[in-house]
Amino acid sequence: MQLKRSVITGTGSYIPTVVKTNEDFTVHNFYTDKNEPIGTSATEAAKKFREITGIEERRYAEENITASDMAISAAKNAIEDAGCDPETLDQIIVAQNFGNVIKHTIQTDILPAIASRVKHALNIHNPSCIPYDIIFGCPGWIQGVIQADAFFKAGIANKCLVIGTETLSRVLDFHDRDSMIFSDGAGACVLEAKESTEGGSGILATAAQAHCLNEVNYLYFGKSNYPGSDPRIRYIKMKGRKVYEYAIKNVPLAMKECLDKAGIGIRDLKKIIIHQANEKMDEAIIKVLYKLYDIDIVEKDIMPMNIRKLGNSSVATVPTLFDSIRKNQIQGHSLTTGDIILFASVGAGMNINAVCYRM
């Protein structure tokens, strides 16, 4: 039986060149959210951070590079990979949370939208190519994919460019231990509505949830932890324990909902491509997911990761990881036609989503 499915025909990334190691943070003075010294040395804090998150290095954008610059580069790579004429794009969807933040400034710039700047840089003349940004926390890129899939099913669009880009290094409070988690980067894909068969490639199911009551401020903008800091200047802040507990409880449920909607068993999965937030948290999420199926042992090599070297780049983690796997750049991980994968993410909102996809 012939049917239309949303198929990823090309992917691309921009990985910044500036490397920040954990040792780079040992010269910092860390304070609690009550503006008190953390009670341990920065060296010890960095060591404990590595044990908890798995992160050894992260990438920051070069001083003259913005989130839109990275988005444009990733977009060009994805378009080339797809062999796509940019004029045939119906939508450009850019997931971001802070817009362009120019180095050494304190304002975000989202006028015009980053998606509009991408369309301009690609020199697209087609007025029916609609560019817009979405803000959905770290799950933004997956939500863009879900949105494109919905437009395809509605018959409104046939080809979309979906990008995730972020320069979190520009909104960090370097007196906050959590600043060590975040990084910069951009990833993109070209998604097309294509004729398929029952066992063909494309999106099989999607799921999304949002909990915005007690959870709404688990990630937020707040003043520096440094005593006497200017309250008018705000930085990304995170209630780490709350985020961890929320993710462990809710993300596996959304992932299972997605698999159940697709009619896919967990043993049929080749890879789980999950938001690179925290190595230990991601491992715990996968263990809970397997236990929902009464399975105690997690499938070996089911979850590729790049967080150790790239850190948490928010909306960019999933598309950059997927791009790397597609192009055989992560040792021990590869994908072939027919493989079933599950994308999943969690972040500010609090929001969760998942996409089940057959290669």
Secondary structure as GFF3:
##gff-version 3
##sequence-region A 1 359
A	DSSP	beta_strand	3	14	.	.	.	ID=ss1
A	DSSP	beta_strand	18	21	.	.	.	ID=ss2
A	DSSP	three_ten_helix	22	25	.	.	.	ID=ss3
A	DSSP	alpha_helix	42	53	.	.	.	ID=ss4
A	DSSP	beta_strand	57	60	.	.	.	ID=ss5
A	DSSP	alpha_helix	67	82	.	.	.	ID=ss6
A	DSSP	three_ten_helix	86	88	.	.	.	ID=ss7
A	DSSP	beta_strand	91	95	.	.	.	ID=ss8
A	DSSP	beta_strand	100	101	.	.	.	ID=ss9
A	DSSP	beta_strand	108	109	.	.	.	ID=ss10
A	DSSP	alpha_helix	114	121	.	.	.	ID=ss11
A	DSSP	beta_strand	130	134	.	.	.	ID=ss12
A	DSSP	alpha_helix	140	153	.	.	.	ID=ss13
A	DSSP	beta_strand	159	167	.	.	.	ID=ss14
A	DSSP	three_ten_helix	168	171	.	.	.	ID=ss15
A	DSSP	three_ten_helix	177	180	.	.	.	ID=ss16
A	DSSP	beta_strand	184	196	.	.	.	ID=ss17
A	DSSP	beta_strand	202	210	.	.	.	ID=ss18
A	DSSP	beta_strand	219	223	.	.	.	ID=ss19
A	DSSP	beta_strand	234	238	.	.	.	ID=ss20
A	DSSP	alpha_helix	240	262	.	.	.	ID=ss21
A	DSSP	three_ten_helix	266	268	.	.	.	ID=ss22
A	DSSP	beta_strand	269	274	.	.	.	ID=ss23
A	DSSP	alpha_helix	279	292	.	.	.	ID=ss24
A	DSSP	alpha_helix	307	310	.	.	.	ID=ss25
A	DSSP	three_ten_helix	314	316	.	.	.	ID=ss26
A	DSSP	alpha_helix	317	326	.	.	.	ID=ss27
A	DSSP	beta_strand	340	347	.	.	.	ID=ss28
A	DSSP	beta_strand	351	358	.	.	.	ID=ss29
###
